[in-house]
Amino acid sequence: MTLHFGIYPGGILGDDQGIVHPVRPDAPDRITEALDALQGDTATLYVRAYRSFAATVPPEPPTPADPATYLQRGRKLDLVLQFREPSGELEGWLEFVREAVRTGGPHLASVQICEEPNADLPAVDGSTPNVLNALVEGVVAAKQEARALGLGLAVGFNAVPTFDPADTFWSELGSLADDRFLRSLDYVGLDFFPDVFRPVAAGQLADAVTAVLTAFRRTDLERAGIPGSVAIRICENGWPTGPGRGEQRQAAVLETVVRTVAARSADLNIDGYAFFALRDADSAAEGLFHHFGLLRDDYTPKPAFDTYRRLIDELGRR
Protein backbone atom coordinates (compact mmCIF):
# COMPACT_ATOMS: atom_id res chain seq x y z
CA MET A 1 0.00 0.00 0.00
CA THR A 2 1.43 3.40 -0.95
CA LEU A 3 1.41 6.33 1.46
CA HIS A 4 1.01 10.07 1.33
CA PHE A 5 4.22 11.62 2.66
CA GLY A 6 4.70 15.03 4.25
CA ILE A 7 6.95 17.19 6.40
CA TYR A 8 6.84 20.24 8.62
CA PRO A 9 9.17 22.64 6.74
CA GLY A 10 10.58 24.53 9.72
CA GLY A 11 12.44 24.02 12.97
CA ILE A 12 10.85 22.70 16.15
CA LEU A 13 7.63 24.34 17.38
CA GLY A 14 7.72 23.54 21.08
CA ASP A 15 8.74 21.26 23.92
CA ASP A 16 7.06 20.27 27.17
CA GLN A 17 7.63 23.79 28.53
CA GLY A 18 6.50 25.92 25.61
CA ILE A 19 7.68 27.27 22.27
CA VAL A 20 11.20 26.69 20.94
CA HIS A 21 12.22 29.32 18.40
CA PRO A 22 14.82 28.51 15.72
CA VAL A 23 18.08 30.45 15.93
CA ARG A 24 18.00 31.13 12.18
CA PRO A 25 14.98 32.55 10.35
CA ASP A 26 13.33 30.57 7.58
CA ALA A 27 15.13 30.76 4.24
CA PRO A 28 12.31 30.07 1.75
CA ASP A 29 14.64 29.36 -1.17
CA ARG A 30 16.59 26.78 0.84
CA ILE A 31 13.38 25.22 2.16
CA THR A 32 11.90 25.01 -1.34
CA GLU A 33 15.11 23.43 -2.62
CA ALA A 34 14.94 20.80 0.13
CA LEU A 35 11.24 20.08 -0.50
CA ASP A 36 11.92 19.67 -4.22
CA ALA A 37 14.69 17.19 -3.48
CA LEU A 38 12.51 15.16 -1.08
CA GLN A 39 9.59 15.09 -3.48
CA GLY A 40 11.62 13.90 -6.45
CA ASP A 41 10.15 13.68 -9.91
CA THR A 42 6.82 11.96 -9.34
CA ALA A 43 5.83 11.55 -5.67
CA THR A 44 3.40 13.92 -3.98
CA LEU A 45 4.40 15.74 -0.78
CA TYR A 46 2.28 17.47 1.85
CA VAL A 47 3.54 20.60 3.62
CA ARG A 48 2.48 20.74 7.26
CA ALA A 49 1.55 24.14 8.74
CA TYR A 50 0.01 25.41 11.97
CA ARG A 51 -2.48 28.19 12.71
CA SER A 52 -3.71 29.05 16.18
CA PHE A 53 -7.08 30.37 17.41
CA ALA A 54 -7.48 32.50 20.53
CA ALA A 55 -10.12 35.18 21.06
CA THR A 56 -9.13 36.78 24.39
CA VAL A 57 -5.32 36.70 24.06
CA PRO A 58 -3.01 37.24 21.08
CA PRO A 59 -2.81 33.96 19.13
CA GLU A 60 0.53 32.36 18.43
CA PRO A 61 1.87 33.36 14.99
CA PRO A 62 1.28 30.91 12.15
CA THR A 63 4.17 28.69 11.24
CA PRO A 64 5.54 28.67 8.67
CA ALA A 65 4.61 32.30 8.15
CA ASP A 66 3.56 31.85 4.51
CA PRO A 67 3.11 28.15 3.70
CA ALA A 68 1.76 28.96 0.23
CA THR A 69 5.38 29.77 -0.69
CA TYR A 70 6.15 26.06 -0.59
CA LEU A 71 3.14 24.77 -2.53
CA GLN A 72 4.95 24.30 -5.81
CA ARG A 73 5.15 21.27 -8.11
CA GLY A 74 1.77 19.97 -6.96
CA ARG A 75 2.50 20.07 -3.23
CA LYS A 76 -0.53 20.63 -1.00
CA LEU A 77 -1.11 21.91 2.50
CA ASP A 78 -1.61 19.75 5.59
CA LEU A 79 -3.10 22.44 7.82
CA VAL A 80 -3.36 22.18 11.62
CA LEU A 81 -5.85 24.46 13.39
CA GLN A 82 -5.02 24.78 17.07
CA PHE A 83 -7.61 25.68 19.73
CA ARG A 84 -5.72 27.92 22.19
CA GLU A 85 -8.50 30.06 23.69
CA PRO A 86 -7.70 30.00 27.46
CA SER A 87 -11.32 30.47 28.52
CA GLY A 88 -12.42 27.40 26.54
CA GLU A 89 -15.24 29.40 24.94
CA LEU A 90 -16.06 28.34 21.38
CA GLU A 91 -17.31 31.74 20.18
CA GLY A 92 -15.41 32.55 17.01
CA TRP A 93 -13.73 29.14 16.81
CA LEU A 94 -16.06 27.56 14.26
CA GLU A 95 -15.91 30.59 11.98
CA PHE A 96 -12.11 30.47 12.27
CA VAL A 97 -12.24 26.84 11.08
CA ARG A 98 -14.62 27.61 8.20
CA GLU A 99 -12.56 30.61 7.11
CA ALA A 100 -9.39 28.50 7.05
CA VAL A 101 -11.10 26.00 4.74
CA ARG A 102 -12.38 28.76 2.48
CA THR A 103 -9.00 30.49 2.33
CA GLY A 104 -7.05 27.29 1.73
CA GLY A 105 -9.48 26.04 -0.88
CA PRO A 106 -8.00 23.68 -3.46
CA HIS A 107 -4.50 24.10 -1.99
CA LEU A 108 -5.58 22.03 1.02
CA ALA A 109 -5.00 18.30 1.20
CA SER A 110 -6.18 17.98 4.79
CA VAL A 111 -7.30 19.95 7.83
CA GLN A 112 -6.43 18.71 11.29
CA ILE A 113 -8.62 20.05 14.09
CA CYS A 114 -6.66 20.66 17.31
CA GLU A 115 -3.11 19.65 18.10
CA GLU A 116 -2.61 16.72 20.49
CA PRO A 117 -5.82 17.31 22.45
CA ASN A 118 -5.06 14.38 24.76
CA ALA A 119 -1.67 15.76 25.88
CA ASP A 120 -1.84 18.15 28.84
CA LEU A 121 1.25 20.18 27.93
CA PRO A 122 1.63 23.97 27.56
CA ALA A 123 2.54 23.92 23.85
CA VAL A 124 -0.42 21.80 22.70
CA ASP A 125 -4.20 21.88 22.93
CA GLY A 126 -4.72 19.25 25.61
CA SER A 127 -4.01 21.99 28.17
CA THR A 128 -6.88 24.15 26.82
CA PRO A 129 -10.29 23.92 28.59
CA ASN A 130 -13.20 22.49 26.61
CA VAL A 131 -10.88 21.07 23.98
CA LEU A 132 -13.04 17.99 23.34
CA ASN A 133 -16.05 20.07 22.34
CA ALA A 134 -13.80 22.27 20.20
CA LEU A 135 -12.50 19.12 18.54
CA VAL A 136 -15.88 17.56 17.77
CA GLU A 137 -17.56 20.77 16.61
CA GLY A 138 -14.49 21.81 14.64
CA VAL A 139 -14.36 18.55 12.69
CA VAL A 140 -18.04 18.89 11.79
CA ALA A 141 -17.65 22.55 10.76
CA ALA A 142 -14.59 21.87 8.60
CA LYS A 143 -16.26 19.02 6.74
CA GLN A 144 -19.49 21.00 6.24
CA GLU A 145 -17.52 23.89 4.73
CA ALA A 146 -15.48 21.56 2.52
CA ARG A 147 -18.61 19.87 1.20
CA ALA A 148 -20.30 23.21 0.56
CA LEU A 149 -17.29 24.30 -1.50
CA GLY A 150 -16.94 20.99 -3.31
CA LEU A 151 -13.49 20.35 -1.83
CA GLY A 152 -12.25 16.81 -1.43
CA LEU A 153 -9.96 17.53 1.50
CA ALA A 154 -9.56 15.11 4.41
CA VAL A 155 -10.69 16.28 7.86
CA GLY A 156 -9.38 14.77 11.06
CA PHE A 157 -7.65 15.25 14.38
CA ASN A 158 -4.55 13.82 16.04
CA ALA A 159 -3.45 12.40 19.37
CA VAL A 160 -0.45 10.95 21.17
CA PRO A 161 -0.22 7.33 22.40
CA THR A 162 -2.05 6.62 25.63
CA PHE A 163 -0.09 4.44 28.06
CA ASP A 164 -2.16 5.19 31.18
CA PRO A 165 -5.07 2.72 31.54
CA ALA A 166 -6.87 5.29 33.67
CA ASP A 167 -6.83 7.90 30.91
CA THR A 168 -10.37 8.97 29.99
CA PHE A 169 -9.78 10.94 26.78
CA TRP A 170 -11.00 8.27 24.35
CA SER A 171 -14.06 7.28 26.34
CA GLU A 172 -15.01 10.94 26.80
CA LEU A 173 -14.56 11.53 23.09
CA GLY A 174 -16.75 8.50 22.41
CA SER A 175 -19.56 10.04 24.46
CA LEU A 176 -19.45 13.12 22.19
CA ALA A 177 -18.83 11.31 18.91
CA ASP A 178 -22.31 11.49 17.40
CA ASP A 179 -23.23 10.61 13.81
CA ARG A 180 -22.42 14.13 12.61
CA PHE A 181 -18.87 13.78 13.87
CA LEU A 182 -18.30 10.25 12.57
CA ARG A 183 -19.66 11.14 9.13
CA SER A 184 -17.28 14.11 9.03
CA LEU A 185 -14.15 12.29 10.19
CA ASP A 186 -11.74 11.06 7.51
CA TYR A 187 -8.66 10.26 9.59
CA VAL A 188 -7.12 10.23 13.05
CA GLY A 189 -3.49 11.26 13.28
CA LEU A 190 -0.90 9.76 15.58
CA ASP A 191 2.07 11.75 16.88
CA PHE A 192 4.68 9.39 18.25
CA PHE A 193 8.42 9.43 18.78
CA PRO A 194 9.73 5.92 19.52
CA ASP A 195 13.23 5.71 21.02
CA VAL A 196 13.23 9.42 21.85
CA PHE A 197 11.67 9.78 25.31
CA ARG A 198 11.73 6.05 26.15
CA PRO A 199 14.81 4.22 24.83
CA VAL A 200 14.15 1.22 22.58
CA ALA A 201 16.84 -1.26 21.55
CA ALA A 202 17.56 -1.18 17.83
CA GLY A 203 16.47 -4.77 17.35
CA GLN A 204 13.16 -4.13 19.09
CA LEU A 205 12.18 -0.90 17.35
CA ALA A 206 10.00 -2.43 14.61
CA ASP A 207 8.08 -4.47 17.20
CA ALA A 208 7.63 -1.40 19.41
CA VAL A 209 6.29 0.64 16.48
CA THR A 210 3.92 -2.17 15.52
CA ALA A 211 2.65 -2.40 19.10
CA VAL A 212 1.92 1.34 19.29
CA LEU A 213 0.14 1.39 15.93
CA THR A 214 -1.94 -1.68 16.78
CA ALA A 215 -2.94 -0.37 20.20
CA PHE A 216 -3.91 2.97 18.69
CA ARG A 217 -6.22 1.29 16.17
CA ARG A 218 -7.62 -1.55 18.26
CA THR A 219 -7.73 -0.02 21.72
CA ASP A 220 -7.80 3.78 21.64
CA LEU A 221 -9.94 4.36 18.55
CA GLU A 222 -12.29 1.52 19.41
CA ARG A 223 -12.89 3.05 22.84
CA ALA A 224 -14.08 6.19 21.08
CA GLY A 225 -16.29 4.24 18.68
CA ILE A 226 -14.20 5.27 15.66
CA PRO A 227 -14.52 2.54 13.00
CA GLY A 228 -11.73 0.90 11.05
CA SER A 229 -12.88 2.64 7.89
CA VAL A 230 -11.46 5.90 9.29
CA ALA A 231 -7.81 6.03 8.29
CA ILE A 232 -4.85 6.47 10.61
CA ARG A 233 -2.00 8.68 9.52
CA ILE A 234 1.29 9.48 11.21
CA CYS A 235 1.22 13.26 11.60
CA GLU A 236 4.43 13.83 13.54
CA ASN A 237 7.34 11.45 13.94
CA GLY A 238 11.04 12.09 14.28
CA TRP A 239 14.27 11.31 16.08
CA PRO A 240 16.69 14.02 17.26
CA THR A 241 20.44 13.97 16.84
CA GLY A 242 22.81 15.82 19.16
CA PRO A 243 25.10 14.89 22.05
CA GLY A 244 25.14 11.09 22.34
CA ARG A 245 22.65 10.75 19.45
CA GLY A 246 24.38 10.01 16.18
CA GLU A 247 23.20 11.15 12.76
CA GLN A 248 23.50 7.64 11.29
CA ARG A 249 21.21 6.36 14.03
CA GLN A 250 18.61 8.97 13.04
CA ALA A 251 18.66 7.62 9.49
CA ALA A 252 18.35 4.02 10.71
CA VAL A 253 15.40 4.85 13.01
CA LEU A 254 13.62 6.71 10.21
CA GLU A 255 14.05 3.77 7.85
CA THR A 256 12.73 1.27 10.40
CA VAL A 257 9.73 3.38 11.41
CA VAL A 258 8.62 4.21 7.87
CA ARG A 259 9.01 0.65 6.61
CA THR A 260 7.09 -0.67 9.61
CA VAL A 261 4.29 1.84 9.02
CA ALA A 262 4.16 0.85 5.34
CA ALA A 263 4.12 -2.86 6.20
CA ARG A 264 1.11 -2.41 8.52
CA SER A 265 -0.71 0.13 6.35
CA ALA A 266 -3.16 -2.31 4.77
CA ASP A 267 -3.94 -4.19 7.99
CA LEU A 268 -4.44 -1.06 10.11
CA ASN A 269 -5.67 1.32 7.36
CA ILE A 270 -2.77 3.78 7.54
CA ASP A 271 -2.73 6.27 4.68
CA GLY A 272 0.11 8.69 5.39
CA TYR A 273 3.31 9.63 7.20
CA ALA A 274 4.82 13.06 7.96
CA PHE A 275 8.28 13.74 9.39
CA PHE A 276 8.91 16.37 12.04
CA ALA A 277 10.88 18.45 11.17
CA LEU A 278 12.84 19.62 8.13
CA ARG A 279 15.63 21.40 10.01
CA ASP A 280 17.13 21.81 13.45
CA ALA A 281 16.11 24.70 15.65
CA ASP A 282 19.70 25.08 16.90
CA SER A 283 22.36 22.56 15.87
CA ALA A 284 24.81 23.94 18.46
CA ALA A 285 22.45 23.58 21.41
CA GLU A 286 22.51 20.65 23.81
CA GLY A 287 18.75 20.37 24.30
CA LEU A 288 16.94 17.37 22.86
CA PHE A 289 14.26 19.46 21.14
CA HIS A 290 16.74 21.49 19.08
CA HIS A 291 17.95 18.63 16.84
CA PHE A 292 14.91 17.00 15.21
CA GLY A 293 15.75 18.17 11.68
CA LEU A 294 16.70 16.21 8.59
CA LEU A 295 18.85 19.28 7.94
CA ARG A 296 21.12 21.14 10.31
CA ASP A 297 20.18 24.73 11.12
CA ASP A 298 22.36 25.94 8.22
CA TYR A 299 20.32 23.73 5.83
CA THR A 300 23.10 21.22 5.22
CA PRO A 301 21.70 17.67 5.10
CA LYS A 302 22.13 14.92 7.63
CA PRO A 303 22.19 11.31 6.34
CA ALA A 304 18.49 10.93 7.21
CA PHE A 305 17.59 13.50 4.56
CA ASP A 306 18.63 11.15 1.78
CA THR A 307 16.97 8.25 3.60
CA TYR A 308 13.64 10.06 3.62
CA ARG A 309 14.03 11.12 -0.02
CA ARG A 310 14.61 7.50 -1.00
CA LEU A 311 11.66 6.20 1.05
CA ILE A 312 9.31 8.79 -0.49
CA ASP A 313 10.45 7.76 -3.97
CA GLU A 314 9.91 4.07 -3.22
CA LEU A 315 6.75 4.12 -1.11
CA GLY A 316 5.07 7.45 -1.90
CA ARG A 317 1.74 7.90 -3.60
CA ARG A 318 2.07 9.23 -7.14
N, C-alpha and C positions, 0 to 999 in steps of 0.2 A: 504494500500500500504506500503510495507517495504521500508526502507531507507538504503543507505550506510552511515555509521558513520565514523568519523575521529576526529583527534585532532592534534594540534601543540604540539610537545613533549618537549617544552622548557619553558622559562620564556617569558616575554613580549618582543616584538621586538622594539617598538617605541611608542612615543606619538605625540602630535601635534607640538612638538618642535624638535624632532629628535629621536635618538636611546636611548633606555633604556637598560642598561646591567644588567643582574642578578648579585646579590652579591655572589652567590655560582656558581661554574662551574658545567656543566652537569655531572651527575653521571650515566653513561650508564646502569649499573646494576640496579640501582633504577628506572630509566626510563623504562627499559625493564620489570621489575617486575610490574610496574604500568600499562603499556600497556597490559600485559598478563591478569591482573585482569580485566581491562575494557573490553577486547575482550571476555573473558569467553571461553566456550568450543566450541562454534559453529559459533558465529557471525564473520563477517569480520570486519576489521578496517583499515582505511587509515591513514598514517602518513604524516602530512603536513610538507613541507620543502621549503626553500627559497634560490634562487640563483640570483645574481645580475650581470647585464651587464653594463660595462662602458669602453669605449675605451681610453679616454683621461685623466682619473683620476683613481686612484686605486678603484676597485669595493669593495663594502661592503662584508665582509666574509660570506660564506654560513652558514645558520643556520637551523637545527643543523649541526655541523661540518661534521659528517659522518652519514647521515640518514640511510644508508644501515645497520648499526648496529642494527636498530630497526625493520628490515623487516624479522621477524621470525614468525613462525606459520601462514604463508599465508598472512601476512600483506603486503600491497603494498603502493607505494609512490604517494602522491598527491603533485606534484612539481610545485612551483610558480617561474616563470622566470621574474624578474623585469628589466624594461628598465630604467637605471639610467645614461645614457650618457648625460652630461649637455649641449652639443652642439645640441642635437637632431638628429645628423647624424645617419643613419641606417647602415653605413658600419660596417660589422662585427656582427651586431645584428642577422641577419637571420642565419648565420652559427653557432652562439652561440646557437640559438634555436634548429637547426638541430642536433648539437653535443649533446645537453642535451637529446634529444629523443634517439639518438643512444646509448649513455652511459647508460641511464636508462633502455632501452630495456624492457624486460618482467617484470621487477620490477615495472614499472610505471602503475598506475591505471589512472592517469589523468595529464595533463599539463595545467596549467593556465598561460596565456600570460598577463603580466603586473599585477601590484598590485594597485587596486583602482585608475584607470586612470581618474576617474571623481572627485577625491578629491585633491584639490590644497594645499597639506600639505608637509612639508619637508621630512617626512619619507616614502612617497608613490609616485607613479609614475605620479600622476596628476600634480605634479609640474615640470615634465620634458618636455621640448619642443618637439613637433612633436610626442607626445605619441599616438595619434589616428592612425597615419600611422604605427607606430611601432606595435600597437595592431592588426590592420587588417592584415598587412603583416606577423606578427609573427604567428597568428592563421593559416593562409594558409600554411606557411612553416612547422609548427609543424605537421599538418595533412598530408601534402604531404610526409614528412619523415616517419611518422607512417605507412601510406599505403604502402610505398616502402619497409618497413621492415616487413610488415604483422602483425603489432601490433594493437590490438584492443583498444588502450587507448582513453580516452575522451579528447577532446581539447576544451578549453573555455577561458573566461576571467571573471573578477569580477568587481563589482562596489558597491558604497554605495548608500543609498536611496537619492533621489533628492526631496527636499522640496521647492526649489525655482522655481516658474513657469517660470522665465526668463532664467533658465539654458539651455544651448544649446548643452550639451554633446551628448544627445541621437539623436537629429536631425542631428548634424554634423557626428555622427557615421553612421546614416542612409544614408547620402550622399556618404559615402565610402564603405558601405556594399554591394559589388557586389555579383554576383553569386558564385564566387570563395570562398569568405568569408563565405557566408551562407551555402554552401555545406560542409565547413570545420568545422563549429561550432556545437559542441555537447551540450554545456551547457553555461549558464551565471550564475556566482556566485553572491551572495548577502552577503555583510558584514554589519551586523546591530547589534546594542547593545541597545535594548529597556530598558528603566528605568535606564540607566547609565548616559547619558548626558542630557536627558530630563526626569524628574521624571514622572512615570506612576503609578496610584493607583493600588493596587494589584488586585482589582476586575475588572479593565479595561485592564489588560495586554493582555489577549487573544484577545480581540477585537482590541487592538493597533497592535499586531503582524499580525493579519489577514489583517488589513488595509494596512500595509506596504507591505506584500506579494502580495496582490491583485493589489495595485498601481504599484508595480514593474513589474508584468506580463502584466497588461492591460493598463498601461499608458507608462511607461518608455520603455519597450521592443517593444511595438507597435510603438512608435515614431521612433525607429530605424529600423523598418521593420523586426524584429526578430520574426519568427512564433512561435505559441504555441507548435509545435513539438520539439523545442529546450528546453531542460530541464532547470529548475532553481535548483540550489543547494545552501545551506547556507554554505559559506566557512569560515566565522569567526563570532562567536557569543559568548558572555560571559557576566558575571556580576561580578564586583570586590567586595571583602569584604574590611575590614579595618575600620577605625574610623567612627562610625555611620552607618556601613553597615554590618549587621550580617551574619554569615555563614549559618544559617538556611534559611534566606531570599535568599541567593544565590541558595540553593538547590531548593527552591520553584519556583524561577524565571526560572531556568533551566527546571524543570518539565513542567511548563506551556508553555514555548516557544517550547520545543521539541514536546509536545503533540499537540500543535496548528499547527506546521509545518506538523506533520504526518496526522492530520485530513484534511488539505487542499492539501495534496500531489497529490491526484488523480485529483482534480479539476484544480489545477494550474500547474500540471506536475513538481513536486518537487521530485528530486531523491536522495538527500543526505543532511547531516548535519555534520558540524565539529565544535568542541568546541575550543575556544581560551582562555586560554592555559592550559597546564598540571599543571604547578606550578607557584607560585609567583616569581616575580623578587626579591622582598625584603619584607618579611612579617613584618619587624619592621618599615618600612617607612610609612609616612603619605600620600604619593601621591597616587592618584586614580589608576594610571597605574601600580603600583607595586603589586597589589593584585588580579589579574585576575585568578589565578590558582585554579584548583581542589585540588591541594596539596599546603601546605605551602612550604617555600623555603628550609626546611629541609626534604621534601618529606613525611611528615606526612599528612594523608588525612583530608580534610574538609568533612562535610556531603554531599556536592554536588558530591563528587567522587563516593560514593555508588549510589547516584541517577542516575548519568550518566551510571554507570555499569548496573544498573537495566533496564534503558530505552534501552540501546543497546541490552541487552538480549531479551527484549520483542519486540522491533520494528525493530531490525537490519536485514539486508539481510544476508542470510546464504550462 
